Amino acid sequence: MYQLEEQIWFWALISIPLVVLLFMLVLWWKNRSQKRFADASLLNRLSPSKSILKPILKLGLWVVVLLFLTIALVNPKIGTKLETVKREGVDIVFAIDVSKSMLAEDIAPNRIEKSKQLVAQIVNNLASDRVGIIAYAGKAFPQLPITTDYAAAKMFLQSMNTDMLSSQGTAIDEAIQLARTYFDDEEQTNRILIIISDGEDHNNLASDVAQAASNEGIKIFTIGVGTDSGGPIPIKRNNVVLNYKKDQNGETVITKLNEETLIDIADEASGEYIKGNNTEKVVNEIREILNKMDKKEFEAQQIADFKDQFQWFLGFALFFLFLDIFFLDRKTAWLQKLNLFNENNN
């Protein structure tokens, strides 16, 4: 496990192409000036020790030096110790709808991005609960198993999109069935499933499956993303809208928020329905719900004792700088004997 302490210093990498560009401009200017001074054959006679390789090697060394100095400034840290800690919390599984209807832009920026924002903010406000993530459309797919690693959860969350599942449709029952396999601790006092969706359900089995989940002690909370008026489903290429999805009659499909389905699911599993338009309101409601629940103590492993690694990269940078100063900026006897840079040609 590693950390990057000062990621803002990655901007210093911009200096590398600038140095290369400056080198190319200086090289072009020198060649142009030399051609004005004399022709190529005379220049070769006037400067028989001229080397093409040496300037390129110097440039390469400076690029390496800048690269290692930048990484040193970023200061990567490596976790050297894994320890077990005691935590109290509940298990929360997020089931996120990634069907094509989630591309509708009736809520900014669109339904899928709004869903990801909601989950990210909820995770940011958790203390010691464990989280898991499921993606579903026509089928459900396990995205992240139950974990206390919130950074990993947000990384997997950001990678989710409507193209990740080939089977289209919206089968909420599949997501609930998969979520039931996530809760493997029989002593867990509270098991939470949070479904984020626009409420479209193509097989109408979700309520029955939600009741079965409730019998296992799983509480389901649903968050509706979208508006009652709805919106068309854009077809994009390179973020440019080419058209909108149409039905068999050639009419533009308008997808609307179906709150009734989400309310029924929540009622069947002793949960609540929350409208997802206001992120702050959703986060506050989820926080209040979790605060009222009993917590279970569990063990979790986490990386501790992160150690700085910048000194290695600083050392490499100084080493290559040493090579440049002592071997490429001055004449050395053993290098002249090797004649790596054509310095002995007459």
Buried (B, 14 or more C-beta within 10 A) or exposed (E): EEBEBEEEBEEBEEBBEEBBEEBEEEBEEEEEEBEEEEEEEEBEEEEEBBBEEBBEBBBEBBBBBBBBBBBBBBBBBEBEEEEEEEBEBBBBBBBBBBBBBBBBBBBEEBBBBBBBBBBBBBBEEBEBBBBBBBBBBBBBBBBBEBBBBBEEBBEBBEEBBBEEBEEBBBBBBBBBBBBBEBBEEEEBEBBBBBBBBBBBBBEEBBBEBBBBBBEEBBBBBBBBBBBEEBBBBBEEEEEEEEEBBEEEEEEEBBBBBBBEBBBBBBBBBBBBBBBBBEBEEBBEBBBEBBEEBEBBEBEBEBBEEBEEBBEEBBEBBBEBBEBBEEBBEEEEEEBEEEEEBEBEEE
